[in-house]
Amino acid sequence: MTIKEFLKKVILPVATAWILISILAPVCMEQGVCDWRKLLLFAGIPFGIHKMFFLLVPSGFDIGGSMGVVVFNLLIGGVIGSVILIWRLFMAGIYLAIGVGSGIIWIGRRISIKAVKEGGR
């Protein structure tokens, strides 16, 4: 795994999720307790709004109906995005474990090669 892949697959999703959750956490506080469902829904909007297959366009409604359709679009995007956010964080953990494992293997090989070279003298 190269540094570019590591940044793209591990650092970027985790940093984005961390920034979104730290910004949105005060909005989701109710009586001193964080509502995790609301926080996950809000944090999922940037991850899911562009993954929606269709976007309802309000036409022929008054201002209340138009805003209702926009909020419905955000709600569906948040639900889709929360699943995508959880999946990306899960995959970031997998990639991190793969990176650490391959790093340990690389270090082990370097140590064994060095031991063989020193033992042959």
N, C-alpha and C positions, 0 to 999 in steps of 0.2 A: 504494500500500500504506500503510495507516494504521499508527500506532504500535501499536495493539492487535493487529492482524494480525501485525506484525513480532515482537512479544513472543510471541505464541501459536505462530507458525510457525517462528521462528528461535531466539530466546533460550531459550524453555522446553525444547524437545527437547535442545538442545546442553547447557544447564546441567544437566538431569536426567541425561543420559548421562555428563557429566563428573563429577558428584557420585557416581553409582553406580560408575563405573570407578575413581575415586580411593579410594572406600571398599573396594571388592572386590579391588583389585590386590594387596594384601598376602596375601589369602587364596589367590590363584592363583599364588603364587610357588613354584617347585620348583627347588631348588638354585641360587637366585639368578637364575633366568630365569622370566619371566612366561609362563604357559601361556595364549595368547590365545584358544584355543577354549573353555577353561573360563571365562575372564573374560567372553567374549561370551555364553556360555550363562547365567551368573549375572546379568549385566547385563540380559539379555533377559527375565528372569522378570517384572518389574513391567510390561513393555510387552506381554507375550503371555498372561499367565494369564487375563485377562478377555476375550481374543479367542478363547479356545477354544470350539468349538461344543458340546462336552460335557465334563463333569467326572466322572470315574469316582468313584463313592461306594463306599467300602469297607464291605461288609456281609457278615457270616458268616465273617470272617477272624479269626485271632488277631492279637495286637499286631504281630507281624512282617509278616504279610500286609497289614494295614491301613497300616503305615508304607511298605511297598513300593508300594502303590497311590498313596499321597500323593506319594512321591518320583517315581513315574512321571508323575503329573499335573504336578509341577514341571518335570520333564525336558521333557515335550511343550510346556508353556508357555514354557520357556526357548528351545526351538528356534524356535517361532513368534515369540516376542518378539525374538529376535536378528535375524530377517529384518525385522521391523517397525522395530527400532531402526536398522538399517542404512538402510532406506528413509527413515525420518524424518530422519536425518542427511544423506542425499543430497538430500532435498527442502529441508532447511534451507540447504544450500549453493546450491541453485537460487534459492530466495527471496532469499538474501543477494545473489547476483549480479544478480537482477532489481532489487532495491532500490538497489544501488550504481549500476547502469546508469541507472535512472530518475532518481536523484539527479544524476548527471553531466549527463543531458539537461536537467534542470530548471535546473542552474547555467549550462549553456551558453545556454539560452533567456534567462535573466535577464541574462547578460552581453551577449548580442546585442541585447536590448531596450534596455539601458542605452546601448550603443554607437550605436544608431539615434537615440535621443533626444538624445544629445550631439552627434551628427553633424549633426542638423537645425538646430542653433542657429547 
